[in-house]
Amino acid sequence: MLAIDILRWPGVNQAFLFSFVFTTLLSVIVVPIGKRRKFDRKATWGEAMLGAAYVFAVLFLAFGVVPHQFIDHADKDLGWRKDKLVYGPFDILKSDTVGGNFPITLSYEAIRDIVVVVIHAYYIGLMIYLFSWWQKRGVAVAKEVVSSSYGRPLTKKS
């Protein structure tokens, strides 16, 4: 038995990880629902309202709760503030204003904001994919049949 508690390591936040995984699972759960539901069946008013509330809740979690949890974790647990500068390994990112060669002063707060933008980009891409999949789920791909100059199909009957 290991005496190491993985959830106590620095940099691991249970609230952020749970909200990230939970929101991704709630987003992807629509795929089996969409495969089971007939594509030509019209939704009732109640189903449409329930679906709209579900999508709103998932979007609220994806673009409100998950980024907030990471910002909260970075500020409180990791201490990524504006005054804490990034130097990188072997001081390759050390700014020229503090004696280095890198032309940009990079703070940990900027890294935090970049990670939040990546989280948003992940969920935007996931939502675009899922919305597109939902809209195209009933469309059958039609095979192009070669036809003669008279317009008749050139297929052999068996």
C-alpha positions as CSV (number, residue, x, y, z in Angstrom):
1,M,0.0,0.0,0.0
2,L,1.3,3.4,-0.9
3,A,1.4,6.1,1.7
4,I,1.0,8.8,-1.0
5,D,-2.4,10.5,-1.3
6,I,-2.6,11.7,-4.9
7,L,-5.3,14.2,-4.2
8,R,-3.0,16.0,-1.7
9,W,-0.2,16.7,-4.2
10,P,0.4,20.3,-4.9
11,G,-1.4,21.5,-8.0
12,V,-4.3,19.0,-7.7
13,N,-7.7,20.6,-6.9
14,Q,-10.7,18.3,-6.4
15,A,-13.3,20.9,-7.1
16,F,-11.7,21.8,-10.5
17,L,-11.0,18.2,-11.5
18,F,-14.5,17.1,-10.6
19,S,-16.3,20.0,-12.3
20,F,-14.1,19.5,-15.5
21,V,-14.8,15.7,-15.7
22,F,-18.5,16.1,-14.7
23,T,-19.1,18.8,-17.3
24,T,-17.4,16.8,-20.0
25,L,-19.4,13.7,-19.1
26,L,-22.7,15.7,-19.1
27,S,-21.8,17.0,-22.5
28,V,-20.9,13.7,-24.1
29,I,-24.0,11.9,-22.6
30,V,-26.1,13.3,-25.4
31,V,-24.5,11.0,-28.0
32,P,-26.1,7.8,-26.7
33,I,-29.4,9.6,-26.3
34,G,-29.2,10.9,-29.8
35,K,-28.4,7.5,-31.2
36,R,-31.3,5.9,-29.3
37,R,-33.9,8.6,-30.4
38,K,-35.4,8.5,-33.8
39,F,-34.2,11.5,-35.8
40,D,-37.5,12.1,-37.6
41,R,-39.6,12.2,-34.3
42,K,-40.7,15.7,-33.4
43,A,-40.0,16.8,-29.9
44,T,-42.9,17.7,-27.6
45,W,-43.0,21.0,-25.8
46,G,-41.9,19.4,-22.5
47,E,-39.0,17.6,-24.2
48,A,-37.9,20.8,-25.8
49,M,-38.0,22.7,-22.5
50,L,-36.1,19.9,-20.7
51,G,-33.5,19.8,-23.4
52,A,-33.1,23.6,-23.4
53,A,-32.7,23.6,-19.6
54,Y,-30.2,20.7,-19.8
55,V,-28.1,22.5,-22.5
56,F,-28.2,25.8,-20.4
57,A,-27.0,23.9,-17.3
58,V,-24.2,22.3,-19.2
59,L,-23.1,25.6,-20.8
60,F,-23.3,27.3,-17.4
61,L,-21.0,24.6,-15.9
62,A,-18.6,24.7,-18.9
63,F,-18.2,28.4,-19.2
64,G,-18.9,29.6,-15.7
65,V,-18.1,27.0,-13.0
66,V,-15.1,25.2,-14.5
67,P,-13.1,28.3,-15.4
68,H,-14.0,29.8,-12.0
69,Q,-12.7,26.7,-10.2
70,F,-9.4,26.9,-12.0
71,I,-9.0,30.6,-11.4
72,D,-9.8,30.1,-7.7
73,H,-7.3,27.2,-7.5
74,A,-4.6,29.1,-9.2
75,D,-5.1,32.2,-7.0
76,K,-5.5,30.5,-3.6
77,D,-3.7,27.1,-3.8
78,L,-0.9,27.8,-6.4
79,G,-0.3,31.4,-5.5
80,W,-0.3,32.6,-9.2
81,R,-0.3,36.4,-8.7
82,K,0.7,39.3,-10.9
83,D,3.9,39.9,-8.9
84,K,5.1,36.3,-9.2
85,L,7.1,36.2,-12.4
86,V,7.8,33.2,-14.6
87,Y,11.5,32.5,-15.2
88,G,11.3,29.1,-16.7
89,P,13.9,26.4,-16.6
90,F,17.5,27.8,-16.6
91,D,16.0,31.3,-16.5
92,I,15.2,31.3,-20.3
93,L,12.0,33.2,-19.7
94,K,13.6,35.7,-17.4
95,S,12.7,39.2,-18.5
96,D,15.2,41.8,-19.6
97,T,13.8,44.2,-17.1
98,V,15.1,41.9,-14.3
99,G,18.4,40.9,-15.8
100,G,17.5,38.2,-18.3
101,N,17.3,38.0,-22.1
102,F,13.6,37.5,-22.7
103,P,11.8,40.6,-24.1
104,I,8.5,39.9,-22.4
105,T,7.7,40.1,-18.7
106,L,5.5,37.0,-18.0
107,S,3.7,36.6,-14.8
108,Y,1.9,33.6,-13.4
109,E,-1.4,35.5,-13.6
110,A,-0.9,35.6,-17.4
111,I,-0.3,31.8,-17.5
112,R,-3.5,31.4,-15.4
113,D,-5.5,33.4,-17.9
114,I,-4.0,31.5,-20.9
115,V,-5.1,28.2,-19.2
116,V,-8.6,29.6,-18.8
117,V,-8.7,30.5,-22.5
118,V,-7.6,27.0,-23.3
119,I,-10.4,25.6,-21.1
120,H,-12.9,27.9,-23.0
121,A,-11.5,26.7,-26.4
122,Y,-11.9,23.1,-25.3
123,Y,-15.5,23.5,-24.4
124,I,-16.3,25.7,-27.5
125,G,-14.8,23.0,-29.7
126,L,-16.7,20.2,-27.9
127,M,-20.0,22.1,-28.1
128,I,-19.6,22.9,-31.8
129,Y,-18.8,19.2,-32.5
130,L,-21.8,18.0,-30.4
131,F,-24.3,20.5,-31.8
132,S,-23.2,19.6,-35.4
133,W,-23.4,15.9,-34.6
134,W,-26.9,16.3,-33.2
135,Q,-28.1,18.2,-36.3
136,K,-26.5,15.7,-38.7
137,R,-27.5,12.5,-36.9
138,G,-30.4,11.6,-39.2
139,V,-28.9,12.5,-42.5
140,A,-28.0,9.4,-44.6
141,V,-25.0,9.7,-46.9
142,A,-26.3,9.1,-50.5
143,K,-24.1,7.1,-52.8
144,E,-23.6,8.6,-56.2
145,V,-24.8,6.1,-58.9
146,V,-23.0,6.3,-62.2
147,S,-25.5,6.9,-65.0
148,S,-25.4,6.7,-68.7
149,S,-25.6,9.6,-71.1
150,Y,-29.4,8.9,-71.2
151,G,-29.7,9.3,-67.4
152,R,-30.2,5.6,-66.6
153,P,-28.1,4.0,-63.8
154,L,-25.3,1.8,-64.9
155,T,-25.7,-0.9,-62.4
156,K,-25.8,-4.6,-63.0
157,K,-28.7,-6.6,-61.5
158,S,-27.7,-9.9,-59.9
